[in-house]
Amino acid sequence: MVKEAKKYVVHHEGCRYEIIEDLHGLGWYVWRYENSDISTHDYLQDTLEWAIDFAEEIFGVPKELWEI
């Protein structure tokens, strides 16, 4: 059985943000998309909590928007 990565998506101020689990155990990726399906930024964080904090600190995405 193939494990699927956990993925969380938020739309905020015209951009789409995704936090996606790395299946190799490296952590969680924060992805930012503008006006298309091409990522403009991606950052690796150690934990899901750090990824959410990072999205708020760097991009202004309120923690409350993430449905975890």
Secondary structure, DSSP 8 states (H G I E B T S, - for coil): ------EEEEEETTEEEEEEE-TTSS-EEEEEEESSSSEEEEEEESSHHHHHHHHHHHH---GGG---
